[in-house]
Amino acid sequence: MHRRTMLTGLGLATLGGPMARAATDRSLWLSPMLPDGTRAEAKLARLPGKQPLIQLTDRPPNYEALIQSFRTPITPNDEFFVRYHLAAIPDMAGLNKWSLSVGGDAAEHSLHFASVDELRKGFPEHEVTAVCQCSGNRRGLSDPHVAGVEWGYGAMGNAVWRGVRLKDVLEKAGVKSNAVEVWIHGMDGPVLPTTPAFHKSLPMAKAMADEVLIAYAMNGQPLPHYNGYPVRLVVPGWTATYWMKHLSSIEISSKPQPSFWMATAYRVPAGMFGVDLPFLSQNDAKSWPITEMVVNSVIADPLDGAHVPQAGFTVHGVAWDRGHGVKQVEVSTDDGKTWKPAQLGEDHGPFAFRGFSLATGKLPPGPCKVSARATSNAGETQADKLKWNPAGYHNNVPQTVTVTVA
């Protein structure tokens, strides 16, 4: 069964304390760099099982996390962003009848798992802490603006994922020598028959990587409904378009996936962004599929527009990359003229957020522009200038937060 997403818009009548203030003070959650139309239509709203998130579209549901969620490196489940391409989302009754089929023309055998318990009992459990980031995160900050969901900074989150390795399942099915890709399908679907189903694929090298999981737990709890319950694919280091929610079918294929979502959508100009693992079966001379994330960071405190004391304040945020790990984060309080090294927090693994902080010390009164930039262990640093592309992908220009020192 499917149902239209139900939500509750939030106003002062249903909010109290800080959230009541957030409902009226849009500067606390909405970037001033977003397009005017997005700023006029976006609102705080609540999905079942979630705290208030920034609603950008409701059908399909696309809800952004508030930037305050990134004050700590692990994103709570009820603050995690929500992203769907298709509006026919299975309800919990339908999802509780979940099963998973594994096969394909390059598989030796077909497998079928009638329940999550059956999947869990068949293979060793593994955990990975990893950033799940929508490919279009920060799309709304592109200049000039581009089409698509106008995400700000919050189409991402970092969680501890638990499940079984995709490679273990594939090996049990048997991978033939002619295998090229693993095709993945989920239970959400289009409302109209003319809309292409959301089908994706992985190259064999990534599908067989130790970190890729068929996950059924998130931060020690079952996956939330809108984050893929009961099972989703977790592909650390790669953008969330491959993290198939409500995973229902896996095919080991001798051919490249020809779907719209691989051949046409989610592509970047060829060679614009470097990758460690090229997706050769999907690359062409003009464009490549977007795959690995770029090094990036976000400041979660202070908020843009805040008033801070002359005695100084502490900058908090998180940084991440595609799996090399974060080497350093630098913070500027003079609009990028000078930079100071920040203190890094606990290392949760190469695919996870790395927290950072910097105490500014005494500052002169007036406007103060605070920025952060991260460098990975591979030596990659955030870009000085936007690498503009038609889909608004991989915006990793250092964020600037403007505060008033008084």
Order of alpha helices (4+ residues) and beta strands (2+ residues): beta-beta-alpha-alpha-beta-beta-beta-beta-beta-alpha-beta-beta-alpha-beta-beta-alpha-beta-beta-alpha-beta-beta-beta-beta-alpha-beta-beta-beta-beta-beta-beta-beta-beta-beta-beta-beta
